[in-house]
Amino acid sequence: MKQIKKNHPEYIDACLAWNRAVTKYPNIITFCQTEADVRQAILSIQTHNLPFAIRSGRHHYEGASSCDNGYVIDVSSLQTISIDELKQTVTIGGGVRNRELYESLAEKGYPFPGGGCPSVGVAGFTIGGGWGYSSRLFGLGCDSLQSITLITFDGKTICIDKDHYSDLFWAIRGGGNCEIGIITSLTYALPEKQACATHIFLDIADVTHMQAIHFMIWYQQWFKTLPREINLKTVVYTKNGKNIGIKITGLSYADKQKTQTILDVLVNQLSFETIYFMDGPVIKANRAIQDSHPDWESYTSAGRFSNGQMTESDWQECLELLLKVPIESSYAAFTLYGLGGAIQDVPNEATAFAFRHQQFILGMQIVWEDDAKPTHCYQWFKSSWFIIYKMTSGSFINFPTSLQNEAEYYGQNWTKFQSIRTKYQNV
Ligand SMILES: Cc1cc2nc3c(=O)[nH]c(=O)nc-3n(C[C@H](O)[C@H](O)[C@H](O)COP(=O)(O)OP(=O)(O)OC[C@H]3O[C@@H](n4cnc5c(N)ncnc54)[C@H](O)[C@@H]3O)c2cc1C
């Protein structure tokens, strides 16, 4: 177990979050190497009665994995990955990230319903539901989860699955952190082996307002016809507040030829400047998507659910917001993350994730250079938030914002989630 305090030469690096706009300075960061370290760290914190946070991949949008003047328990070194082909499961440590898991599983030919960004922690991703490019074929990340091992804040190890602590197993799939302990391992059912995948990328950097609006209206309807083998993330963006661009990234579990045939109608909607389809082993497509992510950013962002019925005037409002981004912003965007397919095979009440009937997550994001003053960017985000709020319903807990009420993450499952969380917090 390694501890880093404020006077340590590695302290500043040890505080950094993926979102560089998060600046929190804990007193002590404890890097746990083993389950025993995790237990010891929790128990010693209980005796100090200081604030603490649990950290793994450091990707929480708003920095919930750190705290000022308290303790951070970092589990990113819990890196074991164990594949059991007889049982058709994979068991991972609480610190494993998307990249390591994709790479390990690919050696045996398995894909995984993980996220797009390589350095996101799989535990944090999963407990928030876990959206990804494979979700329409294999379900959300939490849908493959079979069990979790967790060390409670009073030092007990518990195993949570459908037969043990079944209410907690319900809550932890899509409910986020229940604030009862630290996950040291997770077991998932393996998806079926896949021989091939295609990475999809389309981009046009300058479209007119009317083109963008017509495209987005068309896209929302067309998306309903898309086979579940394909998922797409479609972004309306501006890099300078003058031009509007449209960018589509996707993954298809079909070869290039079949994928192109299915997406022909999409490609022909606009004069895309980049049209890229690359097929091969699944890991090749995964790597291409992962490698498109920067190592870090300074941003603020959030995600709400959309039923795919945004109107012309809704999109008009989004475009106007993009054209009003402050000069400090280097990039701003509205993004449709595709839902549907296998996500909808599971009922809304089966897990804490209550938005399976929705068509998209509507993401909103503003990014600035590291040395820019973000005050105007935050103002833009706040006023834009209230505009997209009325076009959408419910919020995605993995894309959180403090601008809203916690109940928004749970929809119809809020009362049940709250009562389970309270039950275990009071044990
Ligand atoms: C660039 C980027 C891309 C993203 N892409 C996606 C995406 O494609 N799909 C998606 O669904 N989400 C995505 N996310 C959101 C991401 O899944 C969540 O922020 C998730 O919580 C990150 O987990 P982490 O371990 O990386 O982050 P951390 O900041 O380390 O942890 C976030 C929180 O998760 C909990 N947590 C993490 N590990 C443990 C553990 N072992 N035990 C108990 N609690 C734990 C804690 O409450 C912690 O505060 C993305 C985020 C970013 C910044």
The ligand as a MOL file (V3000), in Angstrom:
LIG
                    3D

  0  0  0     0  0            999 V3000
M  V30 BEGIN CTAB
M  V30 COUNTS 53 58 0 0 0
M  V30 BEGIN ATOM
M  V30 1 C -13.7760 10.5520 -21.5680 0
M  V30 2 C -14.8820 9.7800 -20.9140 0
M  V30 3 C -15.5520 8.8120 -21.6510 0
M  V30 4 C -16.5950 8.1000 -21.0700 0
M  V30 5 N -17.2540 7.1850 -21.8380 0
M  V30 6 C -18.2910 6.5080 -21.3090 0
M  V30 7 C -19.0200 5.5690 -22.0940 0
M  V30 8 O -18.7190 5.3440 -23.2700 0
M  V30 9 N -20.0550 4.9230 -21.5080 0
M  V30 10 C -20.4040 5.1260 -20.1990 0
M  V30 11 O -21.3450 4.4780 -19.7230 0
M  V30 12 N -19.7230 5.9910 -19.4330 0
M  V30 13 C -18.6910 6.6880 -19.9540 0
M  V30 14 N -18.0110 7.5910 -19.1810 0
M  V30 15 C -18.4230 7.7760 -17.7860 0
M  V30 16 C -17.7660 6.7370 -16.8770 0
M  V30 17 O -18.2880 5.4550 -17.1060 0
M  V30 18 C -18.0400 7.1160 -15.4100 0
M  V30 19 O -17.4980 8.3890 -15.1490 0
M  V30 20 C -17.4460 6.0950 -14.4330 0
M  V30 21 O -17.9130 6.3690 -13.1260 0
M  V30 22 C -15.9440 6.1770 -14.4650 0
M  V30 23 O -15.3400 5.2570 -13.6010 0
M  V30 24 P -13.7900 5.4890 -13.2560 0
M  V30 25 O -13.3690 4.4080 -12.3610 0
M  V30 26 O -13.0290 5.7210 -14.4900 0
M  V30 27 O -13.8410 6.8980 -12.5260 0
M  V30 28 P -13.5390 7.3690 -11.0430 0
M  V30 29 O -13.6350 8.8520 -11.1510 0
M  V30 30 O -12.2840 6.8050 -10.5020 0
M  V30 31 O -14.7520 6.7780 -10.2310 0
M  V30 32 C -16.0450 7.3130 -10.3780 0
M  V30 33 C -16.9160 6.7790 -9.2670 0
M  V30 34 O -17.2140 5.4090 -9.5210 0
M  V30 35 C -17.2650 4.7000 -8.2980 0
M  V30 36 N -16.2700 3.6390 -8.3540 0
M  V30 37 C -15.2880 3.4480 -9.2680 0
M  V30 38 N -14.6080 2.3300 -8.9840 0
M  V30 39 C -15.1680 1.8160 -7.8640 0
M  V30 40 C -14.9190 0.6640 -7.0800 0
M  V30 41 N -13.9540 -0.2110 -7.3810 0
M  V30 42 N -15.7280 0.4440 -5.9790 0
M  V30 43 C -16.7380 1.2900 -5.6600 0
M  V30 44 N -17.0010 2.4020 -6.3850 0
M  V30 45 C -16.2340 2.6430 -7.4630 0
M  V30 46 C -16.9720 5.6920 -7.1900 0
M  V30 47 O -18.2000 6.1810 -6.6960 0
M  V30 48 C -16.2610 6.7950 -7.9060 0
M  V30 49 O -16.4430 8.0390 -7.2720 0
M  V30 50 C -16.9640 8.3390 -19.7250 0
M  V30 51 C -16.2850 9.3010 -18.9810 0
M  V30 52 C -15.2630 10.0300 -19.5760 0
M  V30 53 C -14.5630 11.0950 -18.7990 0
M  V30 END ATOM
M  V30 BEGIN BOND
M  V30 1 1 1 2
M  V30 2 1 2 3
M  V30 3 2 2 52
M  V30 4 2 3 4
M  V30 5 1 4 5
M  V30 6 1 4 50
M  V30 7 2 5 6
M  V30 8 1 6 7
M  V30 9 1 6 13
M  V30 10 2 7 8
M  V30 11 1 7 9
M  V30 12 1 9 10
M  V30 13 2 10 11
M  V30 14 1 10 12
M  V30 15 2 12 13
M  V30 16 1 13 14
M  V30 17 1 14 15
M  V30 18 1 14 50
M  V30 19 1 15 16
M  V30 20 1 16 17
M  V30 21 1 16 18
M  V30 22 1 18 19
M  V30 23 1 18 20
M  V30 24 1 20 21
M  V30 25 1 20 22
M  V30 26 1 22 23
M  V30 27 1 23 24
M  V30 28 2 24 25
M  V30 29 1 24 26
M  V30 30 1 24 27
M  V30 31 1 27 28
M  V30 32 2 28 29
M  V30 33 1 28 30
M  V30 34 1 28 31
M  V30 35 1 31 32
M  V30 36 1 32 33
M  V30 37 1 33 34
M  V30 38 1 33 48
M  V30 39 1 34 35
M  V30 40 1 35 36
M  V30 41 1 35 46
M  V30 42 1 36 37
M  V30 43 1 36 45
M  V30 44 2 37 38
M  V30 45 1 38 39
M  V30 46 1 39 40
M  V30 47 2 39 45
M  V30 48 1 40 41
M  V30 49 2 40 42
M  V30 50 1 42 43
M  V30 51 2 43 44
M  V30 52 1 44 45
M  V30 53 1 46 47
M  V30 54 1 46 48
M  V30 55 1 48 49
M  V30 56 2 50 51
M  V30 57 1 51 52
M  V30 58 1 52 53
M  V30 END BOND
M  V30 END CTAB
M  END
